[in-house]
Amino acid sequence: MALDSPWEYLVTLHEDVKKSGDRRVADWFLVRSPLPVIGIFISYMLLVSYGPRFMEKRPAFTLKYLMLIYNTFQVGLSAYMFYEFLVTAILSRYNLTCQPVDTSMDPLALRMASVCWFFYFSKIIDMIDTVFFVLRKKNNQLTFLHIFHHSTMIFNWWLGVKYVPGGQSFFCAMLNSLVHVVMYSYYLLSSLGAWIQPYLWWKRYLTQFQIVQFVLIVIHISVGHYNNCDFPSALGYMLALYCLTLLVFFSNFYIQAYIRRSKKQL
């Protein structure tokens, strides 16, 4: 029967999406429907669009102690997720070259799905980085790369948790959690004040680590595809394309921030 309107089509599509996915995680917070994620995305875009205007004639917030607490929390959360991904994969005897999603109610399979959800939710928490930039009037840090990365990760991992909470998807999340341990450790140290800045000479190597992460993820996806791994091809292609996009953006940032700047200083 033909649908009466585009609205009815969208309603039907939404109902179909709600019914799809891994049934184990269907009732987990912010998983069943994409509408909350879309709402978060819209709110985030409003923040980056109108936040700087709101703060334009207002004094910048310092937020030193709040940032210390936040960055410490992020280091701990990232370390916890890395540990959970690594240990659960080892205990489950994951195959690094090809690991289908275990959709059973096995405790280890549920443990992997659980840490995938934590990783997904952590991407929402990461958006607080942008809130701090706006409130501290660090508008130069509201780059396209920053906004693109933070606004799209929530969609990627909503899909990840809803449809593939485990299996091949564990590798990119585990690796990204490790990167975030280092990254938020850097943020934590840098928030301590000017006295520690000379000891943070390794910032460029953090960017290199981020770039290497994307290369490894693309290789991991490619190996799985080559082995005809029982993993949704569409999601694999999407993740590979996304990582390649970030690889280009982060590489461009590295070139602009370190290589060309070094040449100008000569």
C-alpha positions in Angstrom: 0.0 0.0 0.0 1.4 3.4 -1.0 2.3 5.8 1.8 0.3 8.9 2.1 3.1 11.3 2.7 6.9 11.7 3.2 6.1 12.1 6.9 4.4 8.7 7.0 7.4 7.2 5.2 9.7 8.7 7.9 7.5 7.4 10.7 7.5 3.9 9.2 11.3 4.0 8.6 11.8 5.1 12.2 9.7 2.2 13.5 11.6 -0.2 11.3 14.9 1.1 12.6 13.7 0.8 16.2 12.9 -2.9 15.6 16.2 -3.7 13.9 19.6 -4.3 15.3 21.0 -6.5 18.1 18.1 -7.4 20.4 20.4 -7.7 23.4 21.0 -3.9 23.4 17.6 -2.7 22.1 16.6 -1.3 25.5 19.9 0.1 26.5 20.1 3.9 27.0 20.1 5.9 23.8 20.3 2.8 21.5 16.8 1.9 20.2 16.0 5.1 18.3 18.3 7.5 16.4 16.2 10.5 17.4 18.1 11.2 20.7 21.4 11.1 18.7 20.0 13.4 16.1 18.8 15.7 18.9 22.3 15.7 20.4 23.8 16.5 17.0 21.5 19.4 16.5 22.2 20.8 20.0 26.0 20.4 19.3 25.8 22.3 16.0 23.8 25.1 17.7 26.5 25.2 20.4 29.3 25.7 17.9 27.2 28.1 15.8 25.8 30.4 18.5 28.0 29.7 21.5 30.9 32.0 20.4 28.4 34.7 19.6 26.9 34.4 23.0 30.3 34.6 24.7 31.5 37.4 22.4 30.9 40.3 24.8 31.2 38.2 28.0 34.4 37.4 29.9 35.9 34.0 29.3 35.6 31.4 32.0 38.7 29.9 33.5 37.3 26.5 34.5 40.7 25.3 35.7 39.6 23.0 38.4 36.5 21.8 36.5 38.8 20.9 33.6 41.2 19.1 36.0 38.3 16.9 37.2 37.0 16.4 33.7 40.3 15.4 32.2 41.1 13.1 35.1 37.7 11.4 34.6 38.4 11.0 30.9 41.7 9.4 31.4 40.2 7.0 33.9 37.2 6.2 31.6 39.4 5.7 28.6 41.8 3.4 30.5 38.8 1.4 31.8 37.4 0.9 28.3 40.8 0.0 26.8 41.2 -2.6 29.6 37.7 -4.0 29.1 38.2 -4.3 25.3 41.6 -5.9 25.6 40.7 -8.4 28.4 37.3 -9.3 27.0 38.8 -9.9 23.6 41.6 -12.1 25.1 39.2 -14.1 27.3 36.8 -14.5 24.3 39.8 -15.7 22.2 39.1 -13.1 19.5 40.7 -13.6 16.1 42.3 -10.3 15.2 42.0 -10.9 11.4 38.3 -11.9 11.5 35.9 -11.9 14.4 32.1 -12.0 13.8 29.8 -10.5 16.4 28.7 -12.9 19.1 25.0 -12.1 19.5 24.4 -14.7 22.2 23.7 -14.1 25.9 27.2 -15.5 26.8 28.6 -13.4 29.7 31.7 -12.5 27.7 29.7 -11.5 24.6 27.5 -9.2 26.9 30.6 -7.8 28.5 31.9 -6.8 25.0 28.6 -5.3 24.1 28.6 -3.4 27.4 32.0 -1.8 26.8 30.9 -0.9 23.3 28.0 1.0 24.8 30.3 2.7 27.2 32.5 3.7 24.3 29.5 5.0 22.4 28.4 7.1 25.4 31.9 8.4 25.9 31.6 10.1 22.5 28.8 12.1 23.9 30.8 13.0 26.9 33.7 14.0 24.6 31.5 16.9 23.3 32.2 18.6 26.6 35.6 19.5 25.1 33.7 21.8 22.8 31.7 23.4 25.6 34.9 24.2 27.4 36.3 25.8 24.2 33.3 28.0 23.9 33.1 29.0 27.5 36.9 29.8 27.6 36.6 31.7 24.3 39.1 29.4 22.6 37.4 29.9 19.3 40.7 29.1 17.4 40.3 25.5 18.6 36.8 25.2 17.1 38.3 24.0 13.9 36.5 22.1 11.1 38.4 18.9 12.1 37.3 19.3 15.8 33.7 19.9 15.0 33.5 17.2 12.2 35.1 14.6 14.4 33.0 15.2 17.5 29.7 15.6 15.7 30.1 12.4 13.6 31.5 9.9 16.1 28.2 9.7 17.9 26.4 8.5 14.8 29.2 6.0 14.0 29.0 4.4 17.4 25.2 4.5 17.7 25.3 2.3 14.6 28.1 0.3 16.1 26.3 -0.4 19.4 22.9 -1.0 17.8 24.1 -3.4 15.0 27.6 -4.7 15.8 28.4 -4.4 19.5 31.6 -6.5 19.4 33.4 -8.6 16.8 35.5 -6.7 14.3 34.4 -3.4 15.7 36.2 -3.9 19.0 39.6 -3.1 17.4 39.0 0.5 16.4 37.3 1.2 19.8 40.0 -0.4 21.8 42.7 1.5 19.9 40.9 4.8 20.1 40.5 4.3 23.9 44.2 3.9 24.2 44.8 7.1 22.1 42.3 8.9 24.4 44.3 7.8 27.5 47.3 9.6 26.1 45.3 12.5 24.7 43.4 13.3 27.9 46.6 12.8 29.9 48.1 15.5 27.8 45.1 17.8 28.3 45.2 17.1 32.1 48.9 18.0 32.3 48.5 21.1 30.1 45.7 22.4 32.4 48.1 22.5 35.3 49.5 25.8 34.2 52.4 27.5 32.4 55.1 25.8 34.5 54.5 22.4 32.9 54.4 23.5 29.3 58.1 22.9 28.6 57.6 19.3 29.6 54.8 18.8 27.0 57.2 18.8 24.0 55.6 15.5 22.9 52.4 17.0 21.6 53.4 16.3 18.0 53.9 12.7 18.8 50.3 12.5 20.1 49.1 13.6 16.7 51.3 11.0 15.1 49.8 8.4 17.3 46.3 9.5 16.2 47.3 9.2 12.6 48.8 5.8 13.1 45.6 4.7 14.7 43.6 5.4 11.6 46.1 3.6 9.4 45.9 0.5 11.7 42.1 0.6 11.7 41.9 0.7 7.9 44.4 -2.2 7.7 42.3 -4.2 10.2 39.1 -3.6 8.2 40.9 -4.5 4.9 42.2 -7.7 6.3 38.8 -8.7 7.5 37.3 -7.9 4.1 40.0 -10.0 2.4 39.2 -12.9 4.7 35.5 -12.7 3.8 34.8 -12.1 7.5 31.2 -12.5 8.6 30.7 -8.9 9.4 28.3 -6.4 7.8 30.2 -5.1 4.7 28.3 -1.8 4.6 29.4 -0.9 8.1 33.0 -2.0 7.4 33.1 0.2 4.2 31.6 3.1 6.1 34.1 2.9 8.9 37.1 2.5 6.5 35.9 5.6 4.5 35.4 7.5 7.7 38.9 6.6 9.0 40.4 7.5 5.7 38.7 10.9 5.9 40.1 11.5 9.4 43.5 10.3 8.2 43.5 13.0 5.6 42.3 15.7 8.0 44.7 14.8 10.8 47.6 14.5 8.4 46.8 17.9 7.0 46.7 19.3 10.5 50.0 17.7 11.3 51.6 19.2 8.2 50.2 22.7 8.9 51.0 22.6 12.6 54.4 21.1 12.7 56.1 20.6 9.3 55.3 24.0 7.6 55.6 25.9 10.9 59.1 24.4 11.4 60.1 25.5 8.0 58.9 29.0 8.6 61.0 29.2 11.8 64.2 28.3 9.9 
